[in-house]
Amino acid sequence: MAVEELIYNTSVIAGIDLSAKQFYCVKLNASGQMILSGAGENALGILQDKPTSGQVGAVCCLGKSMAIYGASVTAGQNLASDASGKLVPATGSDAVVAVAAESGSDGEICSVYVVSRATSGAIQKSILSIPLKLSKVASGDILTQFTPGFPGQIVKVSFVVTDPVTTADKAATLNLEINTTDVSGGVLSLTSASCGTLGAVVNATAITGNNVFDADDTISIEASSVTAFAEGEGVLLIVLG
C-alpha cells in the first residue's frame, strides 16, 4: 500500500494546468514555475496536489511520497522521469529522482523515496574493444552474451583496420543484440574495399533504438552475409554510454 512520510515540501506556482498530474514529477521552467519533467530530466520533486495554471501547488522535494509509475518497477530501483513525468527505471545518463519503495506496474501509484537531486552528473562513456581476425568471421555469433555489469546504452559501433585486406570481393555484415533483441541500426558492413587501408575506420549505421541495457543484460555480436575473408585484422570499438 502506498504511503507518504513527507520531510520537505515546497510551494510553487504551476506554469501549466497540472490538475490531472497529482503524483507526477515536476521541474521548474525558466520563469521559476513548475511544469512536468521530461524524459531523464532532473526534477524538483513529486507534485502532491492538483493545481491549475497560475495556482500554487505543493511539491515533495525530500521524503517518502506517492508517485505514479510509467513502467514495471522493482523495489529498490533508481527511478527517473519519463517523457510524461511518470517514474520509470533510470538508465544511462538519466537524472535519478527517487528510489522505489515498492514494486509496481505502469499506471500504478506506489511509494517512492524522493532523493535530493541525485543525478548521474556528466555523461560517462566507455569503449568496449574487441580484436577481430577477419578470416575467422563466419555467419553466427562472434561475441556471445557479454555482460557489462552496469546499466547504459550502446551509442556507436566502428571497426579500425590494423592489418589491411588484400583479397578482393570479400564481405561480412555485423549487428548487435541486447539479450536476444537486435539493436535498431548499428549495422556494420565490412568489405575488402573498406578494410583495405591500414588505420581505416569503418562506421556502422546510426543506432536508432533498442540500445538500452541493464546491469544484468547481455550484449552479443553476430555476423551474416559472409563471403569469407582470406586475411585482414582490426578492432571492433563499441561505445557504451
N, C-alpha and C positions, 0 to 999 in steps of 0.2 A: 504494500500500500504506500502511495506517495505521501510523504510528509515534508514539512519545512522546519528549519531552525535558522532563521534569518539573523545574521550577525551584523551586516551593514547594508542598509538600504539608502538610496538617494532619490531625490525627486527631480524629474527632468521634463521639460515641455516636449510634447510629441510634435515632430515635424511633419507627420503624415497621420492618416487615420489608422490607429492601432487597436480599434475596438474589438477586432476579431483575432488579436495576436497575443492574448494573455499566455504567458509561459514560453514565449519565443525569445530568441537572442536579439538584443538591440545594440546599436552603436550610435555614436554621435556624428552628425553631419558637420559641414563647415560652419554652420551657424550655432553649433552647440546644442542642437535639438536632436531628439532620438528618432531613429529610423531603424528598419530591420537590418540586421547584419547579413552580409553576403557570404558566399562560399569561402571558407577558410579564413575569413577576416577576424581581426581582433574585435571583441565585443565589450561593451560597458558592463553587461550582465544580463539577467533574465527579467523580462517585464512581468510585474506582479498583478497588474490590473488591466483596465480596458479603456484607455484614453482615446478620444478622437483628436484630430489635428488641432493644435493650439491648447489642448488641455494638459495639465500636469499629471504625470504618471509616476509610479513607484518602480524602481529597478533594484533587484538584489545584486549587489556587487561582490558579496562575500558571504558564505554560509551554505546551508543546505536548502535548496529550493526545488520546487516542482518545475519541470521543463518538458516540452514536447519533443519526442524523438522523430527523426526523419528516415530511420533505417533500423535494422536489427542491431541491438546494442547489448553487450555483455557487461555485467557489473565489474567495475574496476578499469574499464577502458577510458582512455583520454578522449574527450569529445570536442568537436569543432562545429561551427555553424555551417549549414548547407546554404544553397542559394536562396532558400525561403526563410532562413532564420531558425530552422529546426536543428536539433543537435544530432550529429552523426559521428561515427568513429573518426578520429583525426588521422590523417595520413600526410606523408611528405612534409611540406613546409607550413601546413595549417597551423593557425594560432589555436592553442588549447584553451578552451573557455571553461570547461568543467570536467569532473571525473564522475562516471556513472556510479550511483549508489545502488542501483538495482538494474536488472536486465529488463529489456522491453523490446517492442517492435515499432515499426513505422506508424505514427499517429497516436501512440500511447503517451500519456502524461505520467512521468516517473520522477523519482527523486534523484537529484544530482548534487555534487559538491561544487559550488561555484568557486573557482580559484582566482587569485589576484593577478590577472593579466599574465598568465604563463604563456609565452609564445616560444616558438622554435628559434626566434632570432633570425639571423641571416640564413638564407637557403644554403644548406650544406650539400655538396655533391661528392661522389666518389666515382672512380673508374675501375670497372672490372676488366682486367686484361687477360686474354686467353690466346696463347701462341697456337698457330694453326698451320699445319703442313698440308698444302692443298692436295697433294697426291693421295692423302688418306681420307679425303672427303668423299663420302658415299651417301646415297639417299637414306635419311633417318637421322637420329639424334647425333649431334657432335658434342653436346653438353646435356646431361640428363639430370634434372631435378636438383640444381644447386640452390641451397637455402641461404640467402644473405644474412638472416638473423636480425634484421631491423626493418621497419616499415619504410616505404618510399615509392618511387616510380621510376620506370625506365624512360629516360629522356632522349637518348640518341644512340645510334649504333654506327660504327665505322670500322674499316679494315685498312691497316697500314702495311704496305708491302716491304718485307725485309729481304726477300730473295725473289727476283723477278721471274715471271713465267716467260718461257721462250717458245713453247709449242702452241701453235695457233688453234683457234676454234674449240677451246675448252671453256666450260662454264659451270656455275653452280648458283643456286638461289638459297639464301639463308633467311629464316624468320625465327622470331622468338615466341615463347609461350610463358604465361604465368599459370602455374599448375597445369591444367590441360587446355587452357583457353588461349588462342592466338592473340598476340598483341595486334592492334589495328595499326597498319603501317609498319615502319621499321623493317622493310624488306630490303635485303642486301643482295645485289646482283653482282657476282664476281665473274669476270671473263678474262680470257687471255689478253685482250687489249687493255682492260682497265688495270690489270695486275702486271703489266709488262715493264714497269719502270720502278727502280729502287726508290723507296720513300713515297710512292704514290699513295694518296688517301682516297679510298672509295667510301662514299657516304651512303647509308641506307635511305630509303624514302622517309618522309616525315612521319613521326608517330602521332596518331590522332585519337587513340583511345585504348581501353582495356590494358592500361600500362601501370596500374597502381597495385602494389603488393603489400601484404602484412608481414610481420616478423617470421611467421611460420609458413609462408608461401614459398613456392619453388620457381626457379627460372630454368627453362630449357631452351636449347637452340637446335633447330632441325634443318636439314638440307634437303632440297628437292631439285628436280630438273637438272641432274648432274650429268655432264659429259666429262668423264674423268680427266683431271689434270695429270700431267706427267711429272711436273716439278712445280716449284714455287712455294714460298712461305710468307707468313705475315702474322700480324697480331690483331685479333678482334678487340675493339675497345667499346665497352658498353657503359654509357654514362648513367649513373643512378643518382636520383635527387630525392 
